[in-house]
Amino acid sequence: MSSQAGNRSYSDAIELLNSCQSNAATIEAIRKSGGKLNQYAIPEMIEYLRRIGYRPEDLNALNVIHITGTKGKGSTSAFVERICRGKIQEEQAGSGKLVGEEENGLDLEGFEEDEKEWVGGIGLYTSPHLCAVRERIRINGHPLPEKIFAKYFFQVWDRLSSHNSSPNSQSHALEPIPDPHVPQDHYTSIPEKPVYFRFLTLLSFHVFLSLKIKLTVLEVGMGGTYDSTNVVPRPLVTGVTALGLDHTFMLGDTVEEIARNKGGIFKEGVPALAVVQEKSAKRGEGVLRDRAEELEASSFDLVPVYPELKPIKLGLPGSHQVVNASLAVAMCKTLLSSPDLPPSLAPYHEPASTSDVPPSYIPYIEKTRWPGRCQTVIDPLSDAEGNVTTTWFLDGAHTVESLTSCGEWVYGPDGMDSTATPSSTEGIPSRRKRRVLIFNCTSGRSAYALLGALLDAGKKATGKSSADVGSWFDRVIFCTNVTYVDGHFKGDLTSKAIDPNDLSALATQHALSAAWSELVPTFSRERVHVVPSIQHAVNIVRETGKAKKEDVQVLVAGSLHLVGGTMEVAGLAERALSVA
């Protein structure tokens, strides 16, 4: 499609952005290369920055908090953002200065009216998104509005398009500074447009710099060393969440290799923190410590679970979230008590706390929200008179470790009702609840291991057998991440990474069905559904229990893309996506 004036809407931007996606064949080539295509990743990202008018050192102005890990990095980012936003806004309210006010050191001249409220806010860059791409770039907890997203998207798109043109007033490209370790002819082979995640990372940098963001929480996409976000020369603090085996074709087959890759975000003179690792990943701690020393971090600390957080009702459900909250607290304390805060953050400096968890942090820990992770949403289409209620339990868990946590949540006291038989409260009988599991995973992951992790956690939580835990569900649905029954995706949810042959044959879904039958052999095959789209799955849920007016509880897990598509199709997005 054309990107000329007149075709500059949000949907036009998404269509162009989707053209940057890697297809399944490209991803397979990377997989087979064993990660060898990584070596030029950072020089290429720096080259793209140059083409849109920035040097890496310009990014230091964003005051970055950089976070990676195998599981929990999104939740930790959410906790960090909410604590920092709360503390900064608290101080501004006390001083009578608000974000965006000229007397707070911000010049609003030149900004459009609908941009001014975002100027000088707190930035958050995460991935993937659930329903809309703009969720990845948040300011003060809110996804970037469509109009502002489109404006800055096309600025980046045009700068990338014009960099090869003869010098003119439209070009923003800076003079090249080639990396001596990269062959000169490699630079000429770099495509005009970066791949999808790189583009969004460039866009986030451009947005945050343009809007003079005060502080930026930056979540790594994958790994660390070669990730597109790892071009900030001097973040303010870096952190690593729980380690595990994921994306092994890119990051390595052992915990040690993965730890080394993720520790690549550590920087000279910058504090480095990591959670105390679980037993299965304990070997990664030493690697992270060595990596911090190698990269000359100013300090390296392993953060335990803080006992003060255990009695607190965290804003994010799940017993595992106390680990993420502990790291977030430690990172915020390290940042805000630092004697080396940059001038723009100096007004928010706080003395070192004698408590592991400063009391002033607690309200913000309780208010943290992060959609699609251990999230419960009441269906807005539930019977208005309360005759039928559909409750959605949404968790994008997609690794063995995260599905274990998902199982602990959904089978535990904060999850689905622990009984499927009628009971009574104060003399009022409760209806039987129908339970449905909707599940998918990306090809290349072990169907048996993922479903097994979910069921094993249920066994531990309930003390029952796999058969009993599996039979907890009345129906099990394995579907693709395709949004609609006509085989189309919503624009924001388009994915070219799915092998079309796998998709048409529903190979992954049949593998999941076979694994379920092996894990729960007593489960009736008639109650297992393999369907080609999320809309098919939601339609089955709508019909379940409808005739008998029975409440329905639905667990959606295995893929964040699946969770996001379900929010879209089931009409949950408005209720589910608010985090501010």
HUFENJO-V923083 format. One record per residue. PSI is psi as a letter, one per 20 degrees, with the letter a starting at -180 (* if undefined). OMEGA is omega in whole degrees, 0 to 359 (999 if undefined). BURIAL is 1 if it has 24 or more other C-alpha atoms within 12 Angstrom, else 0. Layout:
PSI,OMEGA,BURIAL / PSI,OMEGA,BURIAL
This chain:
q,178,0 / q,175,0 / j,181,1 / r,179,0 / p,183,0 / h,176,0 / m,188,0 / k,180,1 / r,176,1 / g,181,1 / h,175,1 / g,179,1 / g,181,1 / h,179,1 / g,177,1 / g,179,1 / g,180,1 / h,177,1 / i,179,1 / i,181,1 / q,172,1 / p,177,1 / r,185,0 / h,182,0 / g,179,0 / g,179,0 / h,178,1 / h,178,0 / g,177,0 / g,180,0 / g,183,0 / h,180,0 / i,181,0 / k,178,0 / j,182,1 / h,179,0 / i,181,0 / h,196,1 / h,180,0 / j,187,1 / g,183,1 / g,175,1 / h,178,1 / g,179,1 / h,177,1 / h,177,1 / g,177,1 / h,175,1 / g,179,1 / g,183,1 / h,179,1 / j,170,1 / j,182,1 / q,167,1 / q,178,1 / h,183,1 / h,175,0 / h,184,1 / i,178,1 / h,180,1 / i,181,1 / i,179,1 / m,191,1 / p,166,1 / o,190,1 / p,187,1 / p,175,1 / a,182,1 / r,179,1 / g,178,1 / q,177,1 / i,183,1 / h,176,1 / g,179,1 / g,178,1 / g,177,1 / g,180,1 / g,178,1 / g,181,1 / g,181,1 / g,184,1 / h,178,1 / g,182,1 / g,179,1 / g,180,1 / g,182,1 / g,181,1 / g,179,1 / h,178,1 / g,180,0 / h,180,0 / h,179,1 / h,180,0 / h,181,0 / i,181,0 / j,180,0 / p,182,0 / q,175,1 / p,178,1 / i,181,1 / q,183,0 / h,182,0 / i,176,0 / j,176,1 / j,183,0 / p,176,1 / o,184,0 / j,180,1 / p,178,0 / i,178,0 / q,175,0 / q,184,0 / g,183,0 / i,176,0 / h,192,1 / h,182,1 / i,182,1 / i,184,1 / p,177,1 / j,180,1 / a,179,1 / p,183,1 / q,177,1 / p,178,1 / o,183,1 / r,175,1 / q,351,1 / a,173,1 / r,179,1 / g,182,1 / h,184,1 / p,182,1 / h,185,1 / i,174,1 / h,184,1 / h,182,1 / o,184,1 / q,172,1 / p,184,1 / k,175,1 / i,185,1 / p,173,1 / q,178,1 / p,178,1 / q,184,1 / g,183,1 / g,181,0 / h,176,1 / g,183,1 / g,181,1 / g,184,1 / h,175,1 / g,184,1 / h,172,1 / g,179,1 / g,181,1 / g,182,1 / h,179,1 / g,178,1 / h,181,1 / h,187,1 / i,189,1 / h,181,1 / i,181,1 / r,175,0 / q,184,0 / p,177,0 / r,185,0 / i,183,0 / i,185,0 / p,177,1 / i,186,1 / q,176,1 / r,177,0 / p,181,0 / q,171,0 / n,186,0 / q,174,0 / p,182,0 / i,180,0 / i,181,0 / p,178,0 / p,183,0 / h,182,0 / i,178,0 / h,181,0 / h,181,1 / i,181,0 / i,180,0 / p,182,1 / q,179,0 / g,181,1 / p,177,1 / r,176,1 / r,191,1 / g,185,1 / h,177,1 / g,181,1 / g,181,1 / h,177,1 / g,175,1 / g,180,1 / g,180,1 / g,178,1 / g,182,1 / g,179,1 / g,185,1 / h,177,1 / g,181,1 / h,183,1 / j,173,1 / l,181,1 / p,186,1 / h,184,1 / p,184,1 / p,172,1 / o,188,1 / o,178,1 / p,176,1 / q,176,1 / g,180,1 / p,176,1 / c,181,1 / f,185,1 / g,186,1 / j,183,1 / q,182,1 / h,180,1 / i,189,1 / l,179,1 / j,177,1 / o,186,1 / h,185,1 / n,171,1 / r,181,1 / h,178,1 / q,179,1 / q,182,1 / q,179,1 / p,178,1 / a,183,1 / p,179,1 / q,177,1 / r,181,1 / o,177,1 / q,183,1 / l,185,1 / h,180,1 / h,179,1 / h,192,1 / i,182,1 / r,187,1 / i,182,0 / r,177,1 / h,181,1 / g,179,1 / g,180,1 / g,178,1 / g,180,1 / g,180,1 / g,182,1 / h,176,1 / i,178,1 / i,177,1 / i,178,1 / q,184,1 / q,179,1 / p,176,1 / j,184,0 / p,178,1 / p,178,1 / p,180,1 / q,175,1 / q,177,1 / q,169,1 / p,189,1 / q,175,1 / r,184,0 / g,183,0 / i,182,0 / j,186,1 / h,182,0 / h,180,1 / h,183,1 / g,180,1 / h,179,1 / g,178,1 / g,179,1 / g,179,1 / h,181,1 / h,178,1 / h,178,1 / g,180,1 / g,183,0 / j,173,1 / l,172,0 / q,182,1 / h,179,1 / r,174,1 / p,181,1 / p,172,1 / p,186,1 / o,176,1 / r,172,1 / p,180,1 / p,181,1 / h,182,0 / h,182,0 / i,187,1 / h,179,0 / i,183,0 / p,174,1 / n,182,0 / q,179,1 / h,178,1 / p,182,1 / r,178,1 / p,183,1 / h,181,1 / i,184,1 / i,178,1 / h,176,1 / g,180,1 / g,180,1 / h,179,1 / g,178,1 / g,180,1 / g,179,1 / g,181,1 / h,180,1 / g,180,1 / g,178,1 / g,180,1 / g,181,1 / g,191,1 / i,178,1 / j,182,1 / p,176,1 / i,184,0 / k,178,0 / p,176,1 / q,184,1 / h,183,0 / h,179,0 / i,183,1 / h,180,0 / i,185,1 / j,178,1 / q,177,1 / q,179,1 / q,177,0 / p,183,0 / q,175,0 / i,180,0 / q,175,0 / h,180,1 / o,178,1 / p,181,1 / h,182,0 / i,180,0 / h,191,1 / g,180,1 / h,182,1 / h,174,1 / h,180,1 / h,183,1 / i,183,1 / p,175,1 / q,177,1 / o,187,1 / q,173,1 / j,177,1 / o,181,1 / l,185,1 / p,177,1 / p,182,1 / p,174,1 / p,182,1 / p,179,1 / i,178,0 / j,176,0 / q,183,1 / p,183,0 / h,181,0 / j,178,0 / j,180,0 / h,179,0 / p,178,1 / p,173,1 / p,180,1 / p,181,1 / p,175,1 / o,191,1 / p,177,1 / o,181,1 / j,179,1 / p,184,1 / j,173,1 / r,179,1 / g,182,1 / g,183,1 / h,177,1 / h,172,1 / g,177,1 / h,178,1 / g,179,1 / g,178,1 / h,180,1 / g,190,1 / h,178,1 / i,183,1 / a,186,1 / h,180,0 / j,184,0 / b,180,1 / q,177,1 / p,187,1 / i,179,1 / q,179,1 / j,181,0 / q,181,0 / p,175,0 / a,180,0 / q,175,0 / p,181,0 / l,175,0 / i,180,0 / o,181,0 / p,176,0 / q,182,0 / q,172,1 / q,179,1 / p,172,1 / p,180,1 / p,182,1 / p,172,1 / p,171,1 / p,189,1 / q,171,1 / r,172,1 / r,179,1 / q,180,1 / q,183,1 / i,176,1 / q,182,1 / o,179,1 / g,183,1 / g,183,1 / g,183,1 / g,178,1 / h,179,1 / h,179,1 / g,179,1 / g,182,1 / h,178,1 / h,178,1 / h,177,1 / h,178,1 / g,181,1 / h,182,0 / h,186,1 / i,183,1 / j,182,0 / r,181,0 / r,177,0 / h,180,1 / g,180,1 / g,181,1 / g,179,1 / h,181,1 / i,173,1 / h,180,1 / p,175,1 / h,178,1 / q,175,1 / p,184,1 / p,174,1 / o,183,1 / r,174,1 / a,175,1 / j,175,1 / p,189,1 / g,193,1 / r,183,1 / h,180,0 / j,177,0 / j,181,0 / q,174,0 / q,162,1 / q,184,1 / g,181,1 / i,185,1 / j,180,1 / p,177,1 / p,176,1 / j,183,1 / i,181,1 / p,177,1 / o,183,1 / h,178,0 / g,177,0 / g,183,0 / g,183,1 / h,180,0 / i,184,0 / k,186,1 / g,180,1 / g,183,1 / h,177,1 / h,176,1 / h,176,1 / g,179,1 / g,179,1 / g,179,1 / g,178,1 / g,180,1 / h,178,1 / h,181,0 / h,182,1 / m,187,1 / h,181,0 / i,183,0 / p,183,1 / p,179,0 / h,181,0 / i,181,0 / j,176,1 / p,184,1 / p,171,1 / o,186,1 / q,188,1 / i,181,1 / r,176,1 / h,180,1 / h,174,1 / g,182,1 / g,180,1 / h,178,1 / h,178,0 / g,178,1 / g,181,1 / h,182,1 / h,183,0 / p,177,1 / i,185,1 / g,184,0 / h,183,0 / j,179,0 / l,181,0 / q,176,1 / q,181,1 / p,174,1 / p,186,1 / p,172,1 / p,176,1 / o,186,1 / r,176,1 / i,184,1 / p,176,1 / h,177,1 / h,177,1 / g,179,1 / g,180,1 / g,178,1 / h,178,1 / g,176,1 / g,182,1 / g,186,1 / g,183,1 / i,179,1 / k,183,1 / i,192,1 / g,184,1 / g,179,0 / h,192,0 / h,193,1 / i,182,1 / p,179,1 / i,188,1 / *,999,1
